[in-house]
């Protein structure tokens, strides 16, 4: 274990490596992917409710590494959340779409804006609304806590649960496949296994 996390990741098979090597854009759902899916509602004295979500800091660091290397990121969520919008802003996400249960029109809009082909896109999801996107991209990923139907549709399933390193796992897979991971390790003075 390292920092309380087991060092277990998706096995990078030749097929997954080929898919991940061409990724130019990583998109994801929010609840259940960037978070553990729990929603905490706290009432204020004025009767308004505040929604709280927890995001994984190591996921965020990995998303910053992708952005710094020209791999854009974004989210497509069925729910609208000020917390998700703020997190996306902190991570300099290129595409932020909230309040969209029907994700195909959003995917098509992003593909057009980003000028990328579907096979250059990775998507991480956990629930039924994500399957339609997973079916259309080059690398469809289900998190460990995803619905069984999502896991069946995905090219791979993370060992980590949403909100607990699943996004980091996918980011590292992409960076490894693109030949960028060893340079990150070297930058942080981490010995690279030969």
Secondary structure, 3 states (H helix, E strand, C coil): CECCECCCCCCCCHHHHHHHHCCCEEEECCCCCCCCCCCEEEECCCCCEEEECCCCHHHHHHHHHHHHCCCEEEEEECCCCHHHHHHHHHCCCCEEEECCCCCHHHHHHHHHHHCCCHHHEEEEECCHHHHHHHCCCCEEEECCCCCHHHHHHCCEECCCCCCCCHHHHHHHHHHHHCCCHHHHHHHCCCCCCC
